[in-house]
Amino acid sequence: MKTLDDLAKEYIDHLRSIKSSPETIRKTKEKLYNFNRWLQETVAVNTIDGLRMDHLKRWHGYLSTIRTNKGRPLKARSINLYIIKLRGFIKYLAGNGYVQSRLLDVLPYVKEPSRLPGSVMTHVQTKKLLSKITTDSAAGYRERAMYELLYSTGIRIGELLRLDVEDIDFKHHTALVTGKGDKQRMVPVGKTALRYLESYVKAVRPYLMRNKTEKALFLNSTGGRLSYSSFRQIMRKVADRANLDVHVTAHTFRRSCTTELIRSGANLYHVKELLGHESLDTLEPYTQLTILDLKKTHRKCHPRERN
């Protein structure tokens, strides 16, 4: 009988086979490890035949007792991340005949409070951060080209790092992006980002190349494709230099791009297509920005408010 650890490894291999991002795989491994340890320590279950619906109910309740390093309960979004990862695992097991899909009935998501998107930079803040990237070295120019492209298109970090040189169409100002589940979409690239990209490809990337057959757009110091972990290290250094009032993460550029587009009146369907979302529901937090901006304008401009 296969253990739950064995099946978790099998599921992770499945995620790799369908080209899930390194970050998705990392988070899934972390959450499933937590679930399997809890089962073993709490109800002494470590094989699939011992898994019961009641165990999942108890684990669902256990999530509300988890505390952060600061002693605070998990936010609804963090709890739902645990649930998302386990539901994906259970669906995989059900699809392969290990368990019944009705186990999912006891793993509902918790309601998340309506909130504005976090970690968003204004255009002024973004310009300040970009200005802190020195372009007098190959690595510096590569970084500037990467961040200009992120801000221009709102693509995910995983999508950025998967880009090949041939995916950038300089003539038509577009990039062919490969997203989740290997789905491809064409996104427009702004003129500023395109200018940095063109200079990078023509004058900087050849300097970083070690192998003429390498297709990756963004290269590391040894001439291979830049990794996610390396990108995060670079991101931390750039954010520290900028010293903004915003906690800048790898996802901040995507949120900032989305925010600026919606604030400027962009069609939500077009924004959804640009970002590669399946549903408009994912943009719901951003739609609150319109009424908030309207309130600020009203307070500033209405004569009754000024008085």
SEMAR-192726 format. One line per 5 residues: number of its first residue (from 1); for each residue x, y, z of N, C-alpha, C, O. Coordinates in steps of 0.02 Angstrom, whole numbers, plus 50000, padded with zeros to 5 digits. Last residue first. Example, Ala and Ser with C-alpha at 12.3 -4.5 7.8 and 13.67 -1.06 7.14 Angstrom:
# SEMAR-192726
2) 50642,49888,50354,50684,49947,50357,50645,50002,50394,50670,50057,50402; 50660,49716,50390,50615,49775,50390,50660,49835,50390,50712,49834,50423 $
# end
This chain:
# SEMAR-192726
307) 49249,53658,50084,49230,53704,50139,49226,53668,50206,49211,53699,50257; 49272,53548,50007,49328,53594,50019,49313,53640,50077,49358,53659,50115; 49146,53492,50003,49199,53455,50037,49257,53501,50053,49288,53495,50106; 49077,53587,49929,49055,53572,49997,49109,53536,50038,49116,53548,50097; 49146,53581,49805,49149,53642,49848,49127,53630,49919,49155,53659,49966 $
302) 49246,53442,49761,49179,53467,49773,49181,53527,49821,49215,53524,49873; 49383,53402,49758,49357,53451,49710,49288,53480,49724,49272,53535,49703; 49419,53312,49858,49466,53364,49838,49432,53420,49799,49451,53479,49806; 49314,53224,49869,49334,53262,49928,49378,53321,49910,49375,53374,49942; 49313,53175,49736,49255,53211,49763,49274,53254,49823,49253,53311,49828 $
297) 49435,53110,49730,49423,53167,49686,49365,53209,49712,49368,53271,49711; 49412,53009,49824,49466,53057,49835,49456,53120,49793,49465,53176,49817; 49306,52942,49762,49295,52973,49827,49349,53026,49841,49334,53080,49865; 49372,52892,49649,49317,52940,49640,49303,52977,49705,49290,53037,49705; 49459,52803,49706,49486,52861,49672,49433,52916,49663,49446,52975,49669 $
292) 49362,52713,49753,49407,52746,49801,49438,52808,49769,49442,52860,49802; 49302,52668,49636,49262,52707,49683,49306,52743,49734,49288,52797,49756; 49417,52605,49578,49380,52658,49543,49340,52700,49592,49344,52762,49589; 49458,52504,49662,49501,52563,49655,49463,52621,49624,49475,52679,49640; 49377,52396,49651,49363,52442,49707,49404,52506,49701,49387,52557,49731 $
287) 49432,52322,49553,49377,52365,49533,49358,52413,49589,49326,52464,49577; 49526,52242,49614,49550,52302,49581,49493,52350,49563,49503,52410,49558; 49453,52132,49662,49484,52179,49710,49506,52244,49678,49504,52297,49711; 49412,52072,49534,49365,52106,49579,49398,52152,49629,49373,52208,49640; 49489,51997,49453,49502,52069,49451,49457,52108,49499,49462,52169,49505 $
282) 49441,51871,49462,49507,51883,49492,49524,51957,49493,49569,51978,49530; 49325,51871,49386,49320,51873,49459,49386,51891,49492,49387,51922,49545; 49347,51850,49254,49349,51920,49276,49346,51925,49352,49363,51978,49380; 49451,51705,49227,49388,51737,49244,49399,51810,49264,49452,51828,49288; 49578,51666,49192,49522,51628,49164,49456,51666,49173,49410,51660,49132 $
277) 49709,51780,49144,49662,51753,49193,49605,51716,49158,49587,51733,49101; 49810,51845,49074,49804,51773,49067,49759,51742,49119,49768,51683,49137; 49827,51981,49067,49856,51946,49125,49851,51870,49120,49885,51835,49157; 49758,52011,48949,49828,52030,48956,49862,51988,49011,49918,51964,49002; 49629,51969,48982,49665,51936,48928,49740,51950,48933,49781,51905,48923 $
272) 49598,52063,49083,49596,51991,49097,49637,51952,49045,49676,51908,49063; 49603,52181,49009,49652,52170,49063,49656,52096,49080,49710,52069,49090; 49492,52161,48927,49559,52167,48896,49613,52155,48948,49664,52123,48934; 49392,52161,49023,49402,52101,48982,49471,52102,48950,49505,52051,48947; 49398,52291,49071,49417,52236,49115,49430,52172,49076,49473,52132,49094 $
267) 49470,52425,48985,49418,52375,48984,49440,52314,49024,49494,52287,49012; 49542,52557,49083,49549,52501,49036,49490,52453,49041,49463,52443,49096; 49549,52673,49162,49488,52657,49126,49492,52601,49076,49451,52597,49031; 49655,52695,49242,49652,52736,49181,49593,52718,49137,49586,52744,49081; 49642,52598,49337,49632,52668,49357,49624,52714,49296,49591,52766,49300 $
262) 49680,52489,49260,49610,52495,49281,49594,52567,49303,49540,52592,49290; 49817,52514,49241,49773,52505,49184,49700,52517,49203,49663,52552,49168; 49867,52521,49372,49871,52580,49329,49824,52574,49270,49793,52624,49250; 49840,52388,49417,49810,52446,49450,49810,52507,49405,49760,52542,49399; 49922,52311,49333,49849,52302,49332,49815,52363,49361,49765,52388,49333 $
257) 50049,52357,49373,50028,52364,49303,49952,52360,49299,49920,52402,49266; 50046,52315,49506,50052,52386,49490,50030,52401,49419,49996,52450,49406; 50041,52176,49498,49986,52213,49529,49987,52287,49509,49934,52316,49497; 50164,52155,49435,50102,52132,49403,50042,52170,49432,49999,52193,49395; 50254,52206,49528,50249,52237,49462,50185,52217,49427,50155,52258,49392 $
252) 50237,52117,49638,50216,52187,49643,50209,52221,49575,50163,52261,49565; 50286,51991,49641,50220,52000,49610,50198,52073,49607,50147,52089,49577; 50405,51994,49709,50408,51976,49639,50342,51989,49603,50341,51998,49542; 50378,52141,49813,50390,52070,49801,50393,52057,49726,50386,52102,49685; 50399,52274,49921,50404,52253,49851,50421,52179,49847,50472,52156,49874 $
247) 50306,52361,50023,50343,52299,50025,50343,52269,49955,50293,52241,49933; 50328,52537,50013,50291,52478,49991,50336,52416,49998,50395,52418,49982; 50405,52645,50030,50359,52630,50085,50317,52568,50070,50274,52548,50111; 50571,52603,49969,50503,52629,49963,50462,52612,50025,50482,52571,50066; 50711,52584,49934,50688,52605,50000,50619,52638,49997,50610,52694,50021 $
242) 50792,52548,49828,50740,52597,49815,50712,52625,49881,50691,52683,49883; 50874,52449,49883,50904,52512,49859,50852,52566,49850,50866,52625,49863; 50780,52349,49908,50817,52380,49964,50847,52447,49943,50847,52495,49982; 50742,52315,49778,50692,52345,49824,50726,52379,49882,50704,52433,49904; 50862,52258,49731,50835,52317,49698,50785,52353,49745,50787,52415,49750 $
237) 50872,52148,49819,50925,52199,49817,50899,52264,49786,50913,52318,49812; 50756,52075,49788,50767,52100,49856,50819,52157,49857,50810,52207,49892; 50780,52042,49653,50723,52084,49672,50732,52115,49740,50718,52174,49750; 50887,51955,49663,50896,52019,49628,50842,52068,49649,50855,52127,49661; 50822,51850,49727,50879,51882,49759,50892,51951,49729,50904,51999,49765 $
232) 50728,51815,49629,50705,51840,49695,50762,51876,49732,50750,51926,49765; 50811,51768,49526,50770,51828,49515,50749,51858,49582,50751,51919,49591; 50861,51654,49585,50907,51709,49569,50868,51774,49559,50890,51827,49581; 50744,51578,49590,50778,51596,49652,50827,51654,49641,50833,51698,49684; 50714,51562,49454,50669,51600,49496,50703,51622,49561,50694,51679,49583 $
227) 50858,51584,49343,50812,51546,49384,50768,51591,49426,50782,51651,49435; 50899,51613,49174,50896,51641,49241,50842,51604,49281,50787,51593,49256; 50981,51492,49076,50919,51528,49090,50918,51551,49162,50934,51513,49207; 51161,51520,49062,51099,51481,49061,51039,51523,49076,51044,51583,49087; 51276,51595,49077,51249,51588,49010,51186,51545,49005,51161,51534,48950 $
222) 51319,51622,49201,51351,51565,49168,51321,51551,49099,51339,51501,49067; 51239,51724,49246,51310,51738,49237,51348,51682,49202,51403,51693,49175; 51086,51701,49149,51124,51711,49211,51198,51721,49195,51217,51724,49137; 50975,51783,49031,51029,51736,49049,51061,51753,49116,51062,51811,49137; 50824,51790,48953,50862,51818,49008,50911,51766,49036,50891,51713,49060 $
217) 50787,51706,48844,50794,51778,48835,50839,51807,48890,50886,51843,48876; 50853,51549,48789,50824,51591,48842,50837,51665,48831,50892,51684,48811; 50920,51470,48699,50864,51510,48675,50837,51559,48726,50801,51606,48708; 51083,51421,48658,51038,51440,48713,50984,51488,48688,51000,51540,48658; 51175,51399,48562,51111,51366,48552,51060,51384,48607,51002,51365,48604 $
212) 51292,51460,48600,51254,51492,48546,51185,51460,48535,51142,51490,48503; 51338,51483,48762,51318,51431,48715,51273,51462,48662,51219,51487,48679; 51358,51595,48831,51413,51546,48831,51400,51492,48780,51447,51458,48757; 51312,51767,48842,51305,51701,48811,51369,51659,48818,51425,51684,48812; 51331,51895,48884,51317,51845,48934,51317,51773,48907,51322,51725,48944 $
207) 51349,51963,48765,51404,51964,48814,51395,51911,48867,51444,51885,48893; 51225,51949,48704,51283,51915,48675,51343,51912,48723,51383,51864,48721; 51148,52037,48792,51141,51964,48794,51199,51927,48762,51221,51876,48789; 51190,52166,48748,51206,52141,48815,51202,52065,48818,51247,52032,48844; 51152,52203,48616,51218,52222,48642,51238,52188,48708,51297,52182,48722 $
202) 51027,52148,48577,51079,52162,48528,51149,52170,48559,51198,52146,48531; 50951,52131,48694,50960,52075,48649,51019,52086,48602,51057,52040,48588; 50958,52262,48750,50982,52204,48787,50998,52146,48740,51051,52115,48745; 50897,52340,48653,50968,52352,48669,50998,52293,48705,51056,52275,48694; 50769,52283,48661,50806,52280,48598,50881,52292,48610,50923,52257,48581 $
197) 50731,52311,48792,50737,52242,48769,50780,52237,48707,50822,52192,48701; 50723,52450,48792,50772,52416,48835,50784,52344,48812,50840,52320,48813; 50618,52464,48699,50683,52495,48687,50738,52462,48728,50793,52449,48703; 50513,52399,48761,50539,52372,48698,50608,52401,48683,50651,52365,48656; 50488,52481,48869,50512,52413,48881,50544,52384,48818,50594,52350,48822 $
192) 50442,52592,48794,50499,52598,48839,50530,52530,48852,50591,52521,48847; 50331,52544,48722,50390,52567,48686,50452,52573,48730,50507,52560,48707; 50255,52389,48784,50261,52461,48776,50328,52482,48747,50376,52444,48748; 50188,52249,48708,50246,52274,48746,50253,52349,48732,50256,52369,48674; 50043,52143,48717,50078,52202,48691,50135,52223,48737,50130,52216,48798 $
187) 50044,51964,48708,50034,52025,48747,50071,52083,48714,50125,52073,48686; 49968,51813,48670,50008,51868,48643,49992,51931,48683,49934,51949,48692; 49983,51657,48755,49945,51716,48737,49993,51769,48712,50052,51770,48730; 49967,51482,48791,50004,51538,48763,49957,51596,48747,49899,51586,48729; 49975,51366,48922,49932,51406,48878,49970,51468,48855,50002,51502,48896 $
182) 50038,51282,49011,50068,51290,48944,50022,51328,48895,50031,51323,48834; 49982,51296,49134,49957,51242,49092,49982,51247,49020,49951,51220,48974; 50009,51472,49134,49992,51411,49170,49962,51359,49123,49923,51375,49079; 50094,51534,48985,50069,51539,49054,50055,51472,49086,50085,51421,49068; 50203,51607,48881,50177,51540,48898,50159,51540,48972,50202,51546,49015 $
177) 50186,51740,48766,50196,51719,48836,50165,51650,48847,50109,51636,48825; 50259,51834,48649,50221,51772,48654,50237,51741,48722,50293,51719,48735; 50243,52009,48636,50280,51952,48664,50233,51892,48667,50175,51899,48686; 50258,52149,48520,50221,52099,48559,50269,52047,48587,50326,52041,48566; 50287,52239,48412,50284,52262,48482,50244,52214,48526,50201,52235,48566 $
172) 50313,52201,48284,50242,52210,48302,50232,52229,48375,50175,52235,48399; 50453,52197,48286,50418,52231,48232,50346,52248,48251,50322,52302,48237; 50489,52118,48392,50505,52189,48395,50467,52229,48341,50452,52287,48351; 50428,51996,48477,50419,52020,48408,50429,52096,48409,50383,52134,48424; 50495,51872,48573,50487,51944,48569,50483,51965,48496,50530,51954,48458 $
167) 50524,51740,48561,50457,51757,48583,50443,51832,48580,50385,51853,48584; 50657,51720,48533,50610,51720,48476,50539,51738,48496,50497,51750,48453; 50712,51713,48661,50724,51772,48619,50673,51777,48563,50649,51831,48548; 50588,51651,48776,50646,51642,48733,50654,51704,48690,50607,51744,48684; 50526,51653,48943,50530,51684,48877,50595,51665,48841,50648,51663,48871 $
162) 50523,51609,49071,50515,51558,49019,50523,51587,48948,50525,51550,48899; 50526,51722,49149,50587,51681,49146,50583,51626,49094,50635,51598,49074; 50394,51770,49132,50452,51810,49111,50514,51766,49100,50549,51772,49050; 50321,51670,49193,50313,51682,49121,50371,51722,49093,50394,51709,49037; 50361,51684,49325,50374,51621,49290,50369,51628,49215,50408,51598,49177 $
157) 50309,51811,49349,50381,51801,49349,50399,51737,49313,50447,51735,49274; 50176,51861,49236,50202,51829,49296,50277,51820,49291,50305,51820,49236; 50151,52024,49159,50157,51951,49157,50186,51925,49223,50216,51963,49261; 50132,52160,49141,50098,52127,49197,50104,52052,49197,50066,52018,49232; 50193,52241,49042,50147,52187,49022,50107,52155,49079,50054,52127,49067 $
152) 50271,52340,49102,50235,52354,49041,50179,52304,49027,50125,52322,49004; 50331,52278,49210,50287,52334,49222,50243,52349,49161,50186,52370,49168; 50409,52181,49144,50359,52162,49193,50307,52217,49203,50247,52205,49205; 50494,52262,49066,50447,52216,49033,50392,52194,49081,50334,52189,49061; 50565,52327,49165,50526,52367,49118,50474,52323,49083,50417,52344,49073 $
147) 50627,52216,49221,50577,52253,49260,50535,52298,49217,50476,52308,49231; 50714,52174,49117,50665,52129,49146,50609,52167,49181,50550,52152,49170; 50793,52287,49093,50751,52262,49039,50697,52216,49067,50640,52217,49043; 50859,52294,49216,50816,52350,49195,50768,52326,49140,50709,52343,49141; 50932,52174,49213,50881,52185,49264,50833,52240,49243,50772,52233,49251 $
142) 51019,52197,49105,50972,52142,49101,50915,52152,49151,50857,52141,49135; 51094,52301,49159,51051,52315,49101,50999,52260,49092,50942,52274,49075; 51158,52231,49263,51114,52287,49278,51067,52302,49220,51008,52315,49231; 51234,52137,49194,51182,52114,49240,51133,52170,49255,51072,52158,49258; 51320,52222,49122,51276,52176,49086,51218,52154,49130,51161,52152,49109 $
137) 51320,52392,49184,51347,52324,49182,51297,52280,49145,51239,52298,49138; 51256,52510,49195,51324,52513,49169,51359,52445,49170,51419,52441,49159; 51132,52533,49248,51135,52497,49183,51205,52499,49153,51213,52491,49092; 51062,52516,49408,51117,52543,49366,51124,52500,49303,51122,52439,49306; 50912,52553,49470,50946,52498,49436,51000,52527,49390,50984,52559,49341 $
132) 50844,52659,49514,50896,52634,49559,50934,52575,49528,50984,52551,49556; 50742,52681,49428,50799,52726,49423,50858,52702,49466,50915,52723,49455; 50647,52591,49471,50682,52577,49408,50745,52620,49402,50796,52598,49374; 50602,52660,49586,50634,52594,49592,50675,52579,49529,50732,52556,49534; 50547,52774,49527,50602,52780,49574,50640,52714,49580,50701,52713,49580 $
127) 50445,52718,49450,50499,52755,49416,50559,52762,49462,50616,52757,49440; 50365,52670,49555,50395,52623,49507,50453,52656,49471,50505,52624,49462; 50325,52788,49616,50366,52741,49653,50401,52692,49606,50459,52675,49617; 50247,52841,49511,50305,52878,49537,50352,52831,49574,50413,52834,49564; 50146,52746,49501,50192,52756,49445,50255,52793,49467,50310,52777,49444 $
122) 50140,52652,49655,50116,52703,49609,50166,52709,49552,50221,52681,49554; 50136,52477,49689,50174,52539,49683,50136,52588,49638,50104,52568,49589; 50064,52366,49805,50057,52401,49740,50097,52465,49742,50094,52503,49790; 50030,52269,49910,50095,52277,49879,50091,52306,49809,50112,52275,49760; 49862,52205,49880,49918,52228,49920,49980,52238,49879,49984,52217,49821 $
117) 49702,52256,49821,49764,52218,49809,49821,52248,49849,49829,52309,49852; 49577,52272,49951,49615,52299,49895,49677,52258,49884,49703,52228,49931; 49449,52152,49992,49508,52193,50007,49538,52219,49943,49527,52193,49888; 49329,52062,50079,49343,52103,50020,49400,52150,50035,49400,52184,50086; 49385,51915,50164,49357,51983,50165,49375,52020,50101,49429,52011,50073 $
112) 49344,51751,50112,49396,51802,50120,49364,51871,50120,49320,51885,50079; 49281,51606,50183,49265,51670,50151,49320,51720,50165,49340,51730,50223; 49366,51453,50145,49339,51500,50193,49329,51567,50159,49364,51583,50111; 49314,51314,50045,49356,51372,50056,49324,51416,50109,49263,51417,50117; 49286,51145,50103,49264,51208,50074,49315,51264,50087,49353,51261,50135 $
107) 49302,50999,50113,49358,51046,50107,49336,51111,50074,49365,51132,50023; 49209,50903,50104,49224,50927,50172,49285,50973,50172,49315,50986,50224; 49202,50867,49972,49144,50900,50001,49159,50930,50070,49125,50976,50092; 49308,50791,49935,49314,50863,49924,49258,50901,49958,49264,50961,49970; 49268,50663,49948,49310,50690,50001,49316,50766,49996,49328,50800,50045 $
102) 49208,50626,49832,49164,50657,49882,49204,50683,49942,49178,50720,49984; 49296,50557,49752,49297,50630,49746,49253,50664,49799,49260,50724,49809; 49384,50427,49835,49323,50451,49804,49322,50528,49805,49345,50559,49853; 49553,50373,49790,49501,50393,49838,49439,50414,49798,49440,50418,49737; 49622,50319,49682,49646,50305,49749,49592,50321,49802,49587,50285,49852 $
97) 49596,50345,49546,49562,50290,49579,49584,50274,49650,49568,50221,49676; 49643,50457,49490,49683,50396,49479,49656,50337,49520,49689,50286,49526; 49557,50556,49530,49563,50543,49458,49601,50479,49442,49593,50451,49388; 49585,50557,49666,49520,50532,49643,49523,50514,49569,49494,50464,49547; 49713,50614,49665,49704,50546,49692,49638,50516,49667,49635,50457,49650 $
92) 49681,50740,49612,49728,50696,49577,49719,50623,49599,49717,50578,49559; 49598,50788,49711,49572,50780,49643,49616,50733,49603,49591,50691,49565; 49690,50794,49817,49634,50747,49821,49604,50735,49752,49586,50678,49735; 49775,50897,49767,49802,50830,49782,49746,50778,49782,49752,50724,49753; 49687,51004,49763,49720,50983,49702,49746,50912,49709,49742,50872,49662 $
87) 49656,51012,49899,49603,50995,49851,49633,50971,49785,49607,50924,49754; 49780,51054,49949,49755,50988,49967,49699,50966,49919,49695,50908,49901; 49791,51182,49891,49842,51131,49877,49817,51061,49894,49831,51014,49857; 49677,51247,49943,49687,51241,49870,49735,51184,49855,49722,51143,49811; 49704,51245,50080,49647,51207,50053,49654,51196,49978,49639,51141,49953 $
82) 49814,51330,50090,49819,51260,50113,49765,51217,50080,49778,51162,50056; 49749,51444,50042,49806,51417,50005,49818,51345,50025,49832,51303,49982; 49657,51471,50140,49633,51447,50076,49689,51419,50033,49678,51375,49992; 49741,51522,50239,49706,51459,50250,49682,51429,50184,49688,51369,50174; 49778,51640,50175,49829,51591,50190,49798,51522,50203,49824,51471,50182 $
77) 49655,51708,50172,49689,51692,50109,49742,51638,50119,49750,51594,50076; 49626,51725,50307,49583,51682,50266,49618,51661,50202,49611,51605,50179; 49778,51719,50404,49726,51755,50368,49687,51706,50325,49712,51651,50308; 49814,51630,50554,49821,51637,50482,49764,51678,50453,49707,51673,50477; 49841,51720,50709,49808,51668,50668,49818,51682,50594,49830,51739,50574 $
72) 50005,51762,50775,49939,51781,50749,49908,51724,50709,49944,51684,50679; 50135,51745,50818,50081,51723,50861,50011,51741,50838,49964,51737,50877; 50232,51771,50730,50216,51826,50775,50157,51809,50821,50133,51851,50858; 50234,51660,50650,50292,51671,50695,50279,51726,50746,50311,51728,50798; 50059,51612,50660,50118,51635,50626,50175,51642,50676,50167,51630,50735 $
67) 49966,51465,50702,49988,51533,50717,50051,51550,50678,50093,51506,50665; 49821,51366,50679,49891,51380,50661,49907,51453,50676,49866,51497,50664; 49687,51352,50695,49728,51354,50757,49801,51368,50742,49840,51380,50789; 49628,51338,50574,49613,51400,50611,49654,51406,50675,49655,51459,50706; 49666,51209,50538,49697,51266,50504,49686,51331,50542,49729,51375,50541 $
62) 49583,51120,50604,49650,51132,50631,49682,51194,50601,49722,51228,50634; 49473,51108,50521,49467,51147,50582,49534,51165,50613,49541,51218,50643; 49532,51026,50425,49504,51090,50405,49496,51136,50465,49510,51196,50462; 49559,50914,50502,49616,50954,50476,49592,51023,50455,49626,51073,50466; 49430,50868,50523,49470,50889,50581,49529,50932,50558,49546,50981,50592 $
57) 49394,50837,50391,49355,50886,50429,49396,50913,50487,49397,50973,50500; 49486,50737,50363,49490,50800,50325,49451,50855,50361,49471,50913,50360; 49442,50638,50450,49510,50665,50457,49516,50733,50423,49546,50779,50449; 49317,50608,50399,49321,50640,50464,49390,50670,50476,49395,50722,50509; 49349,50540,50283,49318,50606,50278,49324,50644,50343,49334,50705,50344 $
52) 49510,50458,50296,49438,50461,50303,49413,50533,50298,49451,50581,50307; 49642,50352,50253,49616,50420,50249,49539,50420,50251,49508,50385,50211; 49695,50226,50244,49673,50248,50310,49641,50317,50311,49616,50339,50362; 49740,50207,50118,49680,50168,50138,49654,50190,50205,49597,50175,50223; 49857,50282,50109,49796,50308,50078,49734,50271,50100,49680,50300,50102 $
47) 49948,50298,50264,49934,50265,50200,49866,50287,50175,49823,50308,50214; 49959,50356,50387,50011,50373,50339,50002,50337,50272,50045,50344,50228; 49888,50407,50538,49873,50384,50469,49931,50404,50424,49949,50463,50421; 49874,50454,50671,49916,50395,50655,49899,50365,50588,49896,50304,50581; 49815,50573,50698,49770,50516,50692,49806,50452,50671,49775,50402,50655 $
42) 49928,50658,50724,49863,50668,50757,49819,50606,50756,49788,50588,50806; 50041,50621,50650,50048,50638,50721,49982,50642,50759,49980,50630,50819; 49993,50596,50522,50032,50546,50557,50033,50559,50632,50027,50513,50672; 49925,50716,50490,49890,50652,50490,49926,50600,50532,49896,50564,50573; 50032,50808,50496,49975,50814,50542,49937,50748,50547,49918,50727,50602 $
37) 50111,50764,50390,50138,50761,50458,50080,50764,50510,50081,50728,50560; 50024,50791,50283,50043,50722,50297,50072,50715,50368,50058,50665,50402; 50015,50933,50291,49955,50891,50298,49974,50820,50316,49944,50791,50361; 50149,50973,50270,50114,50991,50332,50054,50946,50344,50042,50923,50400; 50166,50923,50142,50208,50897,50196,50175,50911,50263,50173,50868,50307 $
32) 50076,51002,50074,50062,50931,50079,50105,50898,50133,50083,50852,50167; 50139,51128,50084,50073,51118,50114,50057,51043,50122,50027,51023,50172; 50263,51104,50017,50262,51130,50086,50195,51114,50120,50194,51090,50176; 50223,51067,49889,50263,51021,49931,50259,51041,50004,50252,50998,50048; 50160,51186,49850,50122,51124,49855,50158,51074,49899,50128,51041,49942 $
27) 50264,51277,49847,50210,51288,49894,50169,51224,49904,50147,51209,49960; 50342,51221,49742,50370,51231,49809,50315,51237,49861,50318,51206,49914; 50255,51224,49634,50279,51160,49659,50306,51167,49729,50294,51124,49772; 50240,51362,49619,50181,51320,49632,50202,51253,49661,50171,51229,49709; 50372,51396,49589,50342,51422,49649,50280,51381,49668,50268,51368,49727 $
22) 50395,51333,49465,50434,51312,49524,50403,51336,49590,50406,51301,49640; 50236,51300,49382,50292,51343,49399,50330,51317,49459,50301,51282,49501; 50202,51152,49286,50184,51199,49339,50246,51239,49358,50302,51215,49351; 50211,51060,49178,50247,51124,49175,50221,51175,49226,50219,51234,49211; 50165,50937,49193,50120,50983,49159,50146,51055,49161,50110,51103,49149 $
17) 50267,50878,49264,50254,50854,49195,50208,50900,49157,50211,50903,49095; 50256,50937,49388,50314,50953,49346,50301,50934,49274,50320,50970,49228; 50140,50875,49431,50141,50948,49421,50199,50969,49378,50193,51013,49336; 50188,50743,49441,50135,50759,49392,50134,50834,49378,50127,50855,49321; 50276,50757,49545,50303,50738,49479,50252,50754,49424,50270,50775,49369 $
12) 50181,50782,49643,50229,50834,49627,50260,50820,49559,50270,50866,49519; 50119,50655,49647,50081,50714,49626,50127,50771,49606,50114,50806,49557; 50223,50578,49697,50195,50562,49631,50156,50622,49603,50160,50637,49544; 50235,50635,49822,50291,50640,49775,50268,50627,49703,50289,50660,49656; 50112,50595,49873,50127,50666,49868,50184,50677,49819,50182,50724,49778 $
7) 50127,50458,49875,50079,50487,49829,50089,50562,49820,50077,50589,49767; 50223,50446,49976,50238,50421,49909,50191,50453,49857,50213,50474,49804; 50151,50500,50083,50212,50533,50061,50231,50511,49990,50252,50552,49949; 50053,50405,50098,50033,50471,50075,50093,50512,50052,50088,50554,50007; 50110,50246,50032,50101,50295,50086,50080,50361,50055,50086,50372,49995 $
2) 50030,50109,49953,50070,50169,49949,50057,50215,50008,50000,50223,50030; 50042,49940,50000,50000,50000,50000,50044,50063,50000,50090,50070,50041 $
# end
